[in-house]
Structures are given as C-alpha cells and as structure tokens.
Amino acid sequence: MQSLKELYKIGNGPSSSHTMGPKRAAEMFKKLHEDADKFEVILYGSLALTGKGHLTDKIIEKTLQGTETEIKMDVITECTVHPNTMDLIAYKKGQEIDKMRVYSVGGGTIKIEGEKESIVPEIYPHKNFEEIKLYCKENNIDLCQYVYEVEGKEELEKYLAEVWQAMKQAVETGLNTTGIIPGRLKLKRRASEIFDFGLEEETPEIRRSRLLSSYAYAVSEENASGGQIVTAPTCGASGVVPAVLYYMQTEKGYTDEQIINALAVAGLFGNIIKQNASISGAECGCQAEIGTACSMAAAATAYLLKLDIGRIENSAEVAMEHHLGLTCDPVYGYVQIPCIERNAVAAMRAVDSAYLSLLLEIHKSIPFDMVVETMYETGRDLRSHYRETSNGGLAKKYCRNKYYNKELNSD
C-alpha cells in the first residue's frame, strides 16, 4: 500500500478520477514534451461518457493551454483494462512523437500502461487488515501507532493537519455559501438551510441528523461547484469523513490532535480497500466510493470512542457491508444527483455503524477483508451502465422523465 498522502489529496472537484487523475496525466505528459506543438487526447469508457458533466475536457484544456489541443470522446471502443482510460499523443511538425495510455483508477491516482512499477512506491509491509491486526496485537500497538510507525509520525501528522484544516474549511465554506450549483440541473445549495432548520423541540437524534447532513451537504456542494475539498477517498465521496469528524469535534469536543489520529486510522481502512479492491465508481459502482468513505468514517468514529481493534474492524465492516451493490448513476454525469444526498446518508450511517459495533460481539462472522473482497467482486459483476456511465439506473430514469426534470429545474 502507498502512503496516505496518496489517498488524502487536497484539490478541486468535482471528480478525482475524472478531473484530478486526467489533470495529473496531462501535467506529466506536457512536462515530458515541452517541445510539442500539438496534443491529442482521446477519452474512453466512463471518461468519455460522463466527461462533460465531470469537466474532464475543461481541466485537460486548461492544463495543456498554450499548446494546440484536440480532445476526442470515444464511447465505442471497449476498455479492457479499466473503464477510465485515456490516450495522450504528442505531435511536432505534424508527426507523432509519443503516445501514452493512462488509467485513472480512482482518488486521483493514475497508472501508466507499460510501466512495471507504480509511480508512487508502496511502503506498507502488510497487504490486508488481518495481517495488520495480527502485527498490532503482537507488538501491543493500536492502529494509529501502526500507521505512524510505517509512515513516520512527525511528517504524517503535519500532512494530516493540513488535510484536516482543508476539510474544516470545506465544511465552513459550504455552510456559508448559497446559490445555484453549476450545471444544467440548476440545483440549489441546501447546506445552510439544513443547518439552520429549526424545530421548537429538537430531539438529540434530529440534531445529530441535521448537523451531519448539513456538513456532508456543505462539502459535497463545494465539490460539485469545483471548490477545494479533500479526496476521502474520492471527490464524489468527499463529504462523508469531514462531516463525521467535524461533528465529533464540534459536538463531542475532540481535539485537533485526536481528529488527526482518527484520520490516520480512517486512511488505513481506505488504503486497504484501494489496494485490494477499488475506490473507483467507474470500476465498481458507488459502493467503491461512498461505501469506502462510510467505512473510513465509521472506523474513525470507533477509534475516537476508544473501541478496541476488533470493534473498530466491526465498524468499518458494517459500514461497507451495507453499501454492497450500490450503483454509480450520476444524472447527466454531474456529481450532484444522487451524489450529494448520498454523502449525507453515508455520514449518518457511519456514526450508526460505530455505535452498533458496541452492541455486537467482537468475533463477528464477517471479517473486514472478506467484505472488501466481496465488494470488488460485486462491483466487477455490475453491468457497465451502473458504473459511472450515466446510461442506467437513476440517471436513465431521470433523463427520460420530463415531469421530474421540469419540477427540479423550476426549484
């Protein structure tokens, strides 16, 4: 597994795999060919089908500005390796001088075809949670200590402090911003009105739902508007972890230091899923994005509650298990419907998963590694139109229903 710095990336939305990944690829290719007088970029699969809604073409044009650039959307050619495939071709005086095929595999991470080694080295010595758990028990350390032991405490703490500040800023900016989210859906920002929603007698349960939802909406609306967020593990699922941790700090009084440690634990679970399955909606559906984010947030909550390693595992497993089969069907390709609301639901479910683990026996029958493997197999079994193509599911139904289109756009 790679460093958590490769999981938590501070950047702009709306999509880690469709904007951050292609931007990274374009930057790399441009640097390799500063003498090129023309670039051609061909997008395939999900990058082509939802690229307009995800602003893929715009970020590539911006990155390669200054050099003539032609972008093509190929929705016909089958992607046999990964659904987020792109070719970058450099020309000089009309002649092709280089061609590179890149896969945007989720969370802003890219892989280059033909390269044996990963662009970023793997630093974790263990490959799954069972191995990590055994190591922690043998050495009498907790999960946070394990992460710091591998990555270096001082350096990682400093980075996670920046991540946490960026997450808090996204929540607070989103809560204080109103108006319409860019795109043809013309959705109103809802975070501030959810936060301000008042009842004469608000129960603790309603208060928790109101706050968690408003925080998740705030970050997700920032993401959908191209604002700065943190991939946790992706842009589309970036509202879940910040919402839960912001709630735990503002309502439960946890310090920045405690939250940063919880981010380390959350990142460990996200890293395991990224390594052994996928965090890409185009590859495995939204279970890979929202499911992973919920699992990370549940583990972070359980750690803050000082639960033992078995119950932290239970929390992460429960959160992922009950997202199995979740499809990725963004309407018009925007990270808006159902994505924004889905972040709020997952934030509430994450907290519930952690508290549920208090009521369960430590030795559950489903280990975390098993549910990760199951998620990956389930995602690969999903038909392609349920994996971030906007050709199926809610996206298909919505686009065919003129009544709902009219009702929403008049809001």
C-alpha positions in Angstrom: 0.0 0.0 0.0 1.1 3.6 -0.7 1.3 6.4 1.7 -1.9 8.0 3.0 -0.7 11.1 1.2 -1.8 9.3 -2.0 -5.2 8.7 -0.5 -5.9 12.1 1.0 -5.3 14.7 -1.7 -6.2 18.4 -1.3 -7.6 19.6 -4.6 -10.7 20.8 -6.6 -13.8 18.9 -7.5 -15.9 17.6 -8.9 -14.3 14.3 -9.6 -11.0 12.7 -8.5 -11.0 10.1 -11.3 -12.4 12.3 -14.0 -10.7 15.6 -13.2 -7.8 15.2 -10.8 -6.5 12.0 -12.5 -6.6 13.3 -16.1 -5.1 16.6 -14.9 -2.2 14.8 -13.3 -1.7 12.7 -16.5 -1.8 15.8 -18.7 0.7 17.6 -16.5 3.0 14.7 -16.6 2.8 14.3 -20.4 3.2 18.1 -21.0 6.3 18.1 -18.9 7.7 15.2 -21.0 7.0 17.0 -24.2 7.6 20.7 -23.7 8.7 20.9 -27.4 5.4 19.5 -28.8 3.3 21.8 -30.9 0.1 19.8 -30.6 -1.5 17.4 -28.2 -4.3 15.0 -28.9 -6.2 13.4 -26.0 -8.7 10.5 -26.5 -11.0 9.7 -23.7 -12.6 6.2 -23.5 -15.3 4.5 -21.3 -16.6 6.4 -18.4 -14.2 9.3 -19.1 -15.9 9.8 -22.4 -19.5 9.1 -21.3 -19.5 11.4 -18.3 -16.5 13.6 -19.1 -18.6 16.7 -20.0 -20.5 16.6 -16.7 -17.3 15.9 -14.7 -15.5 18.7 -16.6 -12.8 16.3 -17.8 -12.4 18.1 -21.1 -12.2 21.5 -19.4 -9.5 20.5 -16.9 -7.4 18.9 -19.8 -7.7 22.0 -21.9 -6.7 24.2 -19.0 -3.7 22.0 -18.2 -2.5 21.9 -21.7 -3.2 25.5 -22.6 -0.6 27.2 -24.6 -0.3 24.3 -27.0 -2.9 23.3 -29.6 -5.0 20.6 -28.1 -7.7 18.3 -29.6 -9.9 16.2 -27.3 -11.9 13.3 -28.6 -14.6 11.3 -26.8 -14.6 7.7 -27.8 -17.7 6.0 -26.4 -17.4 2.9 -28.8 -14.1 1.3 -28.0 -14.2 -1.2 -25.2 -12.0 -0.6 -22.2 -10.5 -3.9 -21.4 -8.2 -2.9 -18.5 -10.0 -0.1 -16.7 -13.1 2.0 -17.6 -11.3 5.2 -17.1 -8.8 5.0 -20.0 -7.2 7.9 -21.9 -4.6 8.2 -24.6 -2.3 11.2 -24.8 -0.5 11.8 -28.1 2.2 14.4 -28.7 2.9 15.9 -32.2 5.7 18.1 -33.6 5.6 19.5 -37.1 2.7 17.1 -37.9 4.5 14.0 -36.8 3.5 11.9 -33.8 6.5 11.8 -31.4 5.0 9.9 -28.4 1.9 8.2 -27.2 1.0 7.3 -23.6 -2.0 5.3 -22.3 -3.2 6.2 -18.8 -5.7 4.7 -16.5 -7.4 6.9 -13.9 -8.0 4.3 -11.2 -9.7 6.5 -8.6 -8.9 9.0 -5.9 -6.8 11.0 -8.4 -4.3 8.1 -8.8 -3.2 7.1 -12.3 -1.4 4.2 -13.8 0.6 4.3 -17.0 0.4 1.3 -19.3 3.7 -0.5 -19.7 5.2 0.7 -16.5 6.1 -2.2 -14.3 6.4 -0.2 -11.1 3.9 2.2 -9.6 4.6 5.9 -10.0 4.4 6.1 -6.2 6.2 3.4 -4.1 4.4 1.1 -1.8 5.5 1.5 1.8 3.2 -0.7 3.9 4.7 -4.1 4.7 1.3 -5.8 5.2 -1.3 -6.4 2.5 -4.6 -6.7 4.4 -6.3 -5.9 7.6 -5.9 -9.4 9.1 -2.1 -9.1 8.8 -2.1 -5.6 10.3 -4.3 -6.6 13.2 -2.1 -9.5 14.0 1.0 -7.3 13.9 -0.6 -4.7 16.1 -1.6 -7.3 18.7 1.8 -8.9 18.7 3.5 -5.6 19.2 0.9 -4.2 21.6 0.2 -1.1 19.5 -3.0 0.4 18.1 -3.9 1.2 14.5 -2.9 4.8 14.7 0.5 3.9 16.1 0.9 1.3 13.3 0.3 4.0 10.7 2.8 6.4 12.3 5.4 3.6 12.6 5.2 2.9 8.9 5.0 6.5 7.6 6.9 8.5 10.2 4.9 10.2 12.9 6.1 13.8 12.6 5.9 14.0 8.8 2.5 12.4 8.5 1.0 14.3 11.4 2.0 17.5 9.7 0.4 16.4 6.4 -2.8 15.2 8.1 -3.1 18.5 10.0 -3.2 20.2 6.6 -5.8 17.7 5.4 -7.9 18.4 8.5 -7.7 22.1 8.0 -8.8 21.7 4.4 -11.7 19.5 5.4 -12.9 22.0 8.0 -12.6 24.9 5.6 -14.7 23.0 3.0 -17.4 22.4 5.6 -17.4 26.0 6.8 -17.3 27.5 3.3 -20.1 25.2 2.2 -22.2 26.2 5.1 -21.8 29.9 4.3 -22.4 29.7 0.6 -25.8 29.8 -1.1 -26.9 30.0 -4.7 -27.1 27.5 -7.6 -24.6 24.7 -8.2 -23.1 25.0 -11.8 -24.6 22.7 -14.4 -27.8 22.0 -16.2 -29.5 20.6 -13.2 -29.6 24.0 -11.6 -29.6 22.6 -8.0 -29.9 25.0 -5.1 -27.3 24.7 -2.4 -29.0 23.2 0.7 -26.3 23.0 3.3 -27.1 26.3 5.0 -30.8 25.8 5.2 -30.4 22.3 6.6 -28.0 23.6 9.2 -30.5 26.4 10.1 -33.6 24.2 10.0 -35.3 24.9 13.3 -37.8 23.0 15.4 -39.4 24.2 18.6 -38.3 21.0 20.3 -35.3 19.3 18.6 -34.5 15.8 19.9 -30.9 14.7 20.1 -31.5 12.3 17.3 -32.8 15.0 14.9 -30.0 17.3 15.9 -27.4 14.7 15.0 -29.1 14.1 11.7 -29.4 17.8 10.9 -25.7 18.6 11.7 -24.2 15.6 10.0 -26.4 16.1 6.9 -25.6 19.9 6.7 -21.8 19.2 7.0 -21.9 16.5 4.3 -24.0 18.7 2.0 -21.6 21.6 2.6 -18.6 19.7 1.4 -20.4 17.9 -1.4 -21.8 21.1 -2.7 -18.4 22.7 -2.6 -17.1 19.7 -4.6 -19.9 19.9 -7.2 -19.1 23.6 -7.6 -15.4 23.0 -8.3 -14.3 24.2 -4.8 -11.4 22.9 -2.8 -12.0 19.6 -1.0 -10.0 16.5 0.1 -10.4 13.1 -1.5 -11.6 10.8 1.2 -11.2 8.6 -0.7 -12.6 10.4 -3.8 -14.1 13.7 -4.7 -17.6 12.2 -5.1 -17.5 10.8 -1.6 -15.5 13.7 -0.1 -18.3 14.9 2.2 -18.6 11.8 4.5 -15.4 11.8 6.5 -15.3 15.6 7.1 -18.9 15.6 8.1 -18.4 12.9 10.7 -15.2 14.3 12.1 -16.4 17.9 12.2 -19.5 16.7 14.1 -17.3 14.7 16.5 -15.2 17.8 17.2 -17.9 20.5 17.5 -20.4 18.3 19.3 -18.2 15.9 21.3 -15.2 18.1 22.0 -12.4 16.0 20.3 -9.2 18.0 19.8 -7.4 18.5 16.5 -4.8 16.0 17.6 -7.4 13.3 18.3 -9.1 14.0 14.9 -5.8 13.8 13.1 -5.1 10.4 14.7 -8.6 9.3 13.7 -7.8 10.4 10.1 -4.8 8.1 10.2 -7.0 5.2 11.2 -9.6 6.1 8.6 -7.0 6.3 5.9 -5.6 2.9 6.8 -9.0 1.3 6.0 -9.4 3.4 2.8 -5.9 2.3 1.8 -6.7 -1.4 2.3 -9.8 -1.0 0.1 -7.9 0.9 -2.6 -5.1 -1.8 -2.6 -7.3 -4.9 -2.6 -10.4 -3.8 -4.4 -11.2 -0.3 -5.8 -12.3 3.2 -4.9 -13.4 3.9 -8.4 -17.1 4.3 -9.2 -16.3 3.6 -12.9 -14.8 0.3 -11.9 -17.0 -1.0 -9.1 -20.0 1.4 -8.7 -20.7 3.8 -5.9 -20.1 1.1 -3.2 -16.4 1.7 -4.0 -16.7 5.4 -3.3 -19.4 6.1 -0.8 -19.1 2.6 0.7 -15.4 3.2 1.3 -15.9 6.7 2.7 -18.6 5.4 5.1 -16.2 2.6 6.2 -13.4 5.1 6.8 -15.7 7.4 8.8 -17.0 4.5 10.9 -13.5 3.4 11.7 -12.5 6.9 12.7 -15.6 7.3 14.9 -14.9 3.9 16.6 -11.3 5.0 17.2 -12.4 8.2 18.8 -14.8 6.3 21.0 -11.7 4.3 22.2 -13.1 1.0 20.9 -10.7 -1.9 20.7 -9.3 -3.1 17.4 -11.9 -5.8 16.9 -14.8 -3.3 17.2 -13.1 -0.8 15.0 -12.9 -3.5 12.4 -16.6 -4.3 13.0 -17.5 -0.7 12.5 -15.7 -0.5 9.2 -17.1 -3.8 8.0 -20.7 -3.0 8.9 -20.4 0.3 7.0 -19.1 -1.3 3.9 -21.3 -4.4 4.0 -24.5 -2.4 3.9 -23.4 -0.5 0.8 -22.7 -3.6 -1.3 -24.2 -3.4 -4.7 -24.6 0.4 -4.7 -24.6 1.7 -8.2 -23.0 4.8 -9.6 -25.5 6.5 -11.8 -24.9 10.3 -11.7 -27.6 12.3 -13.6 -26.2 13.9 -16.7 -22.7 12.9 -15.4 -22.7 15.6 -12.7 -21.6 14.8 -9.2 -24.9 16.1 -7.8 -27.8 13.7 -8.1 -27.7 11.3 -6.2 -24.2 12.0 -5.0 -24.7 15.0 -2.6 -27.6 13.4 -0.7 -25.8 10.1 -0.7 -22.9 11.7 1.2 -25.3 12.8 4.0 -26.9 9.4 4.3 -23.4 7.7 4.5 -22.3 10.2 7.2 -25.2 9.2 9.4 -24.7 5.5 8.6 -21.0 5.8 9.6 -21.8 7.0 13.1 -24.5 4.4 13.5 -22.1 1.7 12.4 -19.6 2.6 15.1 -22.2 2.7 17.8 -23.8 -0.6 16.6 -20.4 -2.2 17.0 -20.7 -1.6 20.7 -23.6 -3.9 20.7 -22.1 -6.7 18.7 -19.7 -9.5 19.8 -16.1 -8.8 18.9 -15.8 -12.0 16.9 -18.2 -11.4 14.1 -18.5 -13.9 11.3 -17.7 -11.4 8.5 -14.1 -10.0 8.7 -13.3 -6.7 7.0 -11.1 -8.3 4.4 -13.9 -10.6 3.3 -16.4 -7.7 2.7 -13.7 -5.8 0.8 -13.2 -8.8 -1.5 -17.0 -9.2 -1.8 -17.3 -5.5 -2.8 -14.8 -5.9 -5.5 -16.4 -9.0 -7.0 -19.8 -7.4 -6.8 -18.6 -4.2 -8.5 -17.0 -6.2 -11.3 -20.2 -8.1 -11.8 -22.3 -4.9 -12.1 -23.3 -4.2 -15.6 -21.4 -1.3 -17.2 -24.2 1.1 -17.2 -24.3 1.0 -13.4 -20.7 2.0 -13.2 -20.5 5.8 -13.8 -21.7 5.9 -17.4 -25.0 7.7 -16.7 -26.6 5.2 -19.1 -28.5 3.3 -16.4 -30.3 3.4 -13.1 -31.5 6.8 -11.8 -29.6 8.7 -14.4 -31.5 6.9 -17.2 -34.9 7.2 -15.5 -34.4 10.9 -14.6 -33.5 11.9 -18.1 -36.5 10.1 -19.6 -39.0 11.7 -17.2 -39.8 15.2 -18.4 -42.1 15.9 -15.4 -39.4 15.4 -12.8 -37.0 17.4 -15.0 -39.4 20.3 -15.0 -40.1 20.1 -11.3 -36.5 20.0 -10.3 -35.3 22.7 -12.7 -38.0 25.1 -11.5 -36.8 24.8 -7.9 
